[in-house]
């Protein structure tokens, strides 16, 4: 046992509440707390809202701040209770102040909470929006599957909300064909059409999901065009990727069942 610990007097109210520091140190605590809390809010805002799970950066900051401020005075004898109580009060006060500013100022709201990001429009992924939201294509597909979406043609709009959730609006019925998102691509990659492979019917870009429609008797011969997103790989667009083999592909009754050489369900697969 150290000499300092041996000399400590239990339940010394002056030490418990004030410590050995001068009273002016309380003003320094105000400055320290305000600076660290605002810095924490900024860092949470910069890191993105992907993992916030219904909590705003401001709410996450207050949880972290309150937890740290309340925990240290509980078992560290060198941390005076008054200092911890002051930090707790300041954190709550800063949260109330910033919440008030968020309500009054749209600029503060955008800085603290962020703003919704449109990820999908009419079944097509927006690459720049994914970068803004700090999401990968697989992240979006995972969230679409959680909403019961099987292929991107079902999606009219998808928004990455301020709280980190994704809101999805789908066609009520008769959804157009699109890029399949099930099964997960980590388990089964969609069929990639060969560069010289002929295929009747719509094809979907494997990069953004853009669908090139085919008409009666029209075949998509190689080499295939480069999509506007820069991707060169295409897959058959489907209405239901979980249907029996070949049943979910879009066919064309005027072109021999809608299958060209190597199309889904053909002998060349």
N, C-alpha and C positions, 0 to 999 in steps of 0.2 A: 504494500500500500504506500503510495507516494505521500510526501509530507503535506502537499497541498490538500489531498483527499482527507488526510488525518485531521487537518485543521478546520475542515468544513463543518459548519454547524447546521444540522438539519432544521428545517422549518424556520430558517432565518428569513423573515418577511422582506427585509431590505434587499437581501441577495436574490430572493425569489422573484421579486417584482422589478427591481431596478438594476441589479447587478453591480459591478464595480466601475461602470463607465459613467462619465458625466451626463447630466440631463440633456445637454445639447445634442448628444448622440441620437436622441429620439428624432430630431429633425433630419439627421442623416439617414435614419431608417425610412422616413417618408420618401426621401429622394431615391434611395436604393430600391424600395418596393415599386415605386412608380416606374422607374427606368426598367427594371427587370420584367415587370408585368407587360409593359408595352413592347419590349423586345420579344417576349414570349409570344404575344399575339401576332407580331410581325412574322416571326419564324414559322408559326403554324399556318399563317396565310400563304407564305412562300412555298412551303412544302406541299400545298394542295389539300383538297378536301376528299381525296380518295378513301382515306381510312378513318374519317371522322364519324361515320355511321350515325347520322341524325344529330350530331353535335356540331355547332358552329365553332370556328376558331376561338371566339370569345368565351364560349362555354367550356371548351377544353382548357383554355388558359386559366379560368377561375378554378376549375377542378384541381389542376396541378398546383396553382398558387396556394389554395386553401389547404391542400393536403400537406404541402411542405411546411407552410407556416404553422399549422396546428401540430404537426408531428414532432418537430425539433424541441419545443419547450416542454413536451411531455416527459422526455427521459434524459435530456442533456442538462445537467445542473448549471452549466455555464451560460445557458440561454435564459435570460430573465422572462418571466411570464408576461410582463408588461410589454416587452418588445414583440413577443409573438402575438399578443392581443392587438397591438397597434398594427402589425402587418395584416392580420385577418380583417380588421376594420378597413384598412386602406384597399385591400384587394376587392372587398365587397363594394366599397365606394367607387373605385375605378370601374368596376363592372357596371354599376348603375349609371355612372356618367357616360360611358361608352354606349350603353344601350339607349340612353336618351339621345345621344348624338346620332346613332344609327337611325332612329325614328325621325329625327328632324332633318337630317342631311343625306341625300342620295349618294353623294360622293363618299361620305364616311361609311355608308352601308356597303358600297361596292368594295371599298378598301378592306373592311373588316370581314364581311360575309362573302365577298365574291359575287358573281352573277351566274345565272343559268347558262349552260352551253348547249347549243343544238348539235347533237352528235349524228343523227340520221334524219334524212328527209327523203320521203318516197322510196325507202329501201336502199338508199345509197349512203355509205359512211363518208363523213367529212374528215379528211386527213388532218387539216389544220386544227379542227376542233378537238381531235384526239390529243394533239400536242398541247393545246391550251389546258385541257382537263387532266393532263398527265396520265392518260389511260392508253393501254394497248388495244389492238383489235380483239385479242382473246378476252380481255377484261370486259369489253362490251358484249361479246358473244355470251359470256358466262351470265351476265345480268339479263340478257334477252331470254336465255333459257329459263332463268328463274321466273320470268313472266309468262312462260308457256309458249314463247315464240319458237317456231321450228325453222323458218327461213325468212330472210330479211325483206322479201316482198310483202310480208304481212304488216310491216312497220310503216306507218304514215309519218310519225314524228317520234323522236327519242331525245329527251333532254336530261343533261347531267345537272341536278339541282344544287342549290347552295349548301344543302345539308349533306351532300355526298351520295344521295340516292339517285336512281335513274327512273324517270317517268317515261312510260312507253304508251303510245297511242297506236292501235292496230286497226286494220279494216274489220268492220263488223262481219262481213261475209265476202265471198268471192275475191279473196286476195290474189293479186298477180303473182306469178312465179318469181323466185329470187334466189339469192345465194344461201345454201343450207348452213345452218349453225348447229345442227345436231346430226349425228353424234358429235361430241366435242372433238375438235380437230386433233387434239393430242392422242385421241384413241383411234380415230379413223379420218384420214385426210380425204377431202372431196376428190372425186375423179377429175383429173386434169386432162383436158382435151389436147391431143397432140398438135403440133404446129401445122402439120399437113393433113390432119384428120377432118373429113367432111362430117357435118352434123346438121340435121334438120331441126328447127325449133330454136327457142331463145337460149342464149348462153349468158352466164353471169361472170363478171370480173372477180377474180379471187382476191383482189386488193381492196376494192371499195364496194363491191356488190352491184355495180351498174349492170343493167340487163340490156343486151342487144336483142331486139325482137326479130324473130323470123316469120316470114309470111308463107302462104300456101305454095308449095313447090320450091321454096327457097332453101338453099343449102349454104352453110358457112364454110367455105373451103379455106385451106391454109394458103399462105401464112396469115394468121389472125392479126387483126389490128391491135395497136397499142392503145390501152384505155387512157382516158384523160388523166387518171391518177398516176400513170407511168407504168402500170402493171401489164405484163404480156401474157399472163396465164388466165385461162378461162375454164369454166366448168358448166355442165348442163344446168340451166335454171329449173328449179323444181317447185311444185306446189306443196308437196308433203315428202320430205326426205326420209320419213320413217315408214312410208308405204312399202309394200312388197317390191322387190327388185323390178325396176322399170315402170311400176305403176304410178310413181309420183312424178315422173318426168313429163314435161309438156310435149304432146305429140301433135302431129298434123295429119289428119285423115286423108288429105289430098296428096300426100307425098309418101305413100308406101308405109303408113304407120308412123311416120315422123322420125324414122331412124336411118341414119347413114352408116357407112362403115365404121365400126367401133363405137356406135352410140350405145346408151344404156340399154341393156337387155338384149343386145345383138350378139350374134355368134362370135364377133370379133373382140368382145370384152375380155 
